[in-house]
């Protein structure tokens, strides 16, 4: 299974009391479908997966799988420091019909070699032999940083249902090697919204990202212009993405800002889990003013 286009790394909606709110997932899904999203990535960094309990991750995964139409692929992130928890989440999501399973590596006692990492992945994949598995490469947060071409070479021999990588690192020579490994055998998802054009030039056909939740029109236009050979226009639109993300990260703390924008477009995903800090009402108002002043709102919602 390979897909092309945008995959939204979806939020885990929460009530004001901090409990998960699966009732908000159907409206989110309906919006994304209308925006030509090709897939969703559940309980990743954007979805605060590592901050949720095992049961909460099951609730969120079930709600998204049930809400997604057949033409929207669902990838569920099951990584946990406890591999037994990862296996429980993987078998649960696979049993509900998830299209793919993904996982961050263990991080507290992190793997010390690529072979160690492969052994951790095998623990999960053996439990779901009929489901494709995608490794989540995010060294900035996981602290686990190996050459992904080496991972592909070993996984190719040892893990039959290894299907690809969510590649969230700006090492494009390595990413290009992975995309072209064995004539493109594996799906390599580009994972940096602010560098989508770079990923497309490298050869990526699909991308997973946070801002695809609320600004998918911007990124779909980037892809459309790139595919048509309008590179100058694609770069111009990419610059808007760079400036937007820079504002949201530098002034409004990144993920809490992304979640706040969902409230601005009528899809309130509620507060964040600590240590992420929810935007205050004043910050939300200031952010909306900044977005309007910089003329970003025409791309949002």
N, C-alpha and C positions, 0 to 999 in steps of 0.2 A: 504494500500500500504506500503510494506516494501522493502527496497533494501539492498544489500550487496556490500561492496567495497568502493572505493574512490569517494568523491564528491568534486570537485574543487571549492573553494571560488574564483570566477573569478574577474578579474580586470574590471574597467570601462575605456576603452581606451579614450585618449584625444589627441586632436591636439596640436601643439606647442603653439597656441594662447589660450589654456586653455578650449576650447569648447570640448564637448564630440564627440567621433569619432566612430559612430556605424559601419562604413565600415570595421573596423579592427576586428569586432567580428566574422565574418564567418571564417577567417583564424585561429583564436584562437580556435574556436569550432572544426574545422577540425583536428587540432593538438591534442586536448584533446580526441577526439573520437579514434584516432589512438593509443593513449596511454592507452586505456581500462578504461577511466574514466566513472563511472556509473551515475554521475549526476553533476549538477552545482548549485552553490548557488550565487545568483545575488544580487548586491547592499548591501552586508554585509560590514564588516570592511575592508576586502581586496579590495572590490569594491568601497570604499570611499562613500558608500551610504549616511551617515549622512552629507556629504559635498556637495551633489548634490541638485539641485533644484527639485521640484516635477516633472516638465516637463522633466528634464534630466533623472531622474530615470525611467520615462515612456519610454523614447527613448531607454535607455540601456536594460530595461526589454524586450521590444518588439523585439529588435534585437537578444537577446539571445534565446528567445522563438522561434522565427522564424528560427534561425540557428540550433537549436538542433534537431537531429534525434529522432525518436519516442522512441528508446531504451535508450536515455539519459534523465533522469528526471530533471526537472527545478524547483528549489525552489527560490522564490523571497522574499527578505527581505523588509518589508514595514514599519518598526518601525519609529516613529516620535514623537516628543513631543506633536504635535497636532494630536489627534486621528482621526479627520476628514480627515487629510492628509493620515493617514494610511489606512483608509477605502477607500479613492479614489484610492490609489495605489493597494490595495488588489483587489478591484472589477475590476480594469483595467487589472491586471495580470491574474486574474482568467478568465476574459472574453477572453483573448488571448490564454488560454489553459495551463497556468502554472500548474504543477503537485502538487505543494504545496505552501502555503503561510507561511512566517515566520515573526517574529517581535521582535525587541528589545523593552524593556519597555520604557515609558516616563522617561526622566532622570532629567530634570530641576526641575519640581515638581514631584518627584518620588513617586510611591506607598509606603505607610507606612506599609502595611501588605500583606500577601498572598491573602487575600480576595480582597483587593484593586487591586492587580495585575490581579486577575481573572476577575474583573469587566472591567478592561481596555482591556483584551484579548477578552472578550465577545463582546465589542463594534465592534471589527474587525470581529470576526467569525460569528456574526449574519448577516453581510452583504455578507458573502460567505458561505452559509450553506452547499453547496455541495463540498467544497474543504477542504482538510486536512490542519490543522494549526499546526505549530511547533514553540514553544517558543524559543527565542534565549537567553540563559543563559550565560551572559558574565560579571560577577560582576566587573572584573578588569577595564573595560571601562564604563559600565553602572552605576556602583555604587549601583545597586539593587541586594541584596544578601539574598534570602530566601531559605529554605530547599525545594529542588525540589520534594521530595517525598510528601510534604504537598501540593504543587501545583498540582501534579498528582491526589491526593485524591479528591481535590475540583473540578478540571477540569473534572474528571471522572463523577462526578454527574451533573455538570452544563453546560458543553460545549460539545455537541454531536460530533462536528467535530475536537475536539482536538486530535492530532495524535502523538505528541511526543515533544522532546526537543533537541535543539542543545546545548550540554552540554560542555561549554568551561570553565572548572574549574577543578583543580586537587584534587577534593574531591571524591576519588574513592569508598569509602564505600557508600556514598550517591548515586553516579552514579549506583553502583551495585544494590542498593535497587530500583532505578527507572527502571533499565533494567528488573528486576524480578517482578515488580509490576503487580499483576493479571496475573501471568504466561506469562509475556512478552507482554502485550497488546499493549504497546507503543513503537515506534521507538525512541531510544536514540542515537543520533549521537555523536560520540566522537569528540571533538573539539580542541585537542592540538597535533599538528603534532609531536612535539618532544617527546611525550609520547604515541605514537600509540600502542606500545606493552603493556603498562599498560592498555590501553583501551580494547585491545583484550582480555587480561587476565580477565578483569572485565566482559566481555561478550558482548561488543559492536560488532556489525556486519558491521557497516558503519561509515565512518569518513568524516568530512568536514574540509578542511584546505587550507591554502594559498600556501604552497610549493608543493602541489599536482599539481599545474599549470605547474611547470617547472622540477620537479623531481619525476614524478609519478612512474617511473620504480623502484626507490629505495623503495617506500612504497608498491608497489605491490609485490616486493620481500619479504619485511617484512611480509606481510600478507600470502604469499605463504609458507614461511618457518614456520610461526606460525601454519598454518593449517596442515602442514605435521609433526608437532611435533619437528621441528628443532629449539628449543628455543635459543640455544647458537648462532646460525647464525642470528636469528631474533634480538637478543640483540646486536650483532656485527653491524648489519646494522642500528639499531636504534641509536647506538652511533654516527654513521656518520651523521645521521639527527640532533642529539643534537649538534654536533660540528659545522655543517653547519649553523644551525639556530643561534647558539651563535655568530658566526662570523658576520652574517648578521645583527643581532640586536645590538651587542655591538659596532661594528665598522661602520656600514653603515645604521643605523636608522630603521631597520626592514622593514616596508611596502614599503618605497621608494626603498630599496635594492631589494625586491621581484619584484617590478615593473621594476627595472633596468635590472634584469636578463632576463626578457621577451625580452628586446631589444637585449641582447646578443645572444639570440637564434632565432632572426629574426622575433619576434612578438612584435614590438615596441608598447607599450601601452601609450606612451607619458608622459607628466609631471604629477606631483601630484598637488593636491589642498592644499593650505595653510589651517591650519598650518603645514601640512606635507610638507617636504622640498625635492624637487627633487634632485637626485644625480647629481653632476656636471660631465662634461666629464672626468675630472681628477679622480674623485672618481669612476666613472664607470670603467675606465681603471685599477685603483688600485684594485678594487673588482675582475675584471676578472683575474688579475695576482694572487691574493690570492686564487681564486677558482682553478686555474690551479696548483699552487704550492701545495695546499693541496689535489690535485687529486680528487676534487669534480666534475669537469666538465664532467667526464665520466658518471655521473648520471643525468646530466642536459640536457634537450632538447631531 
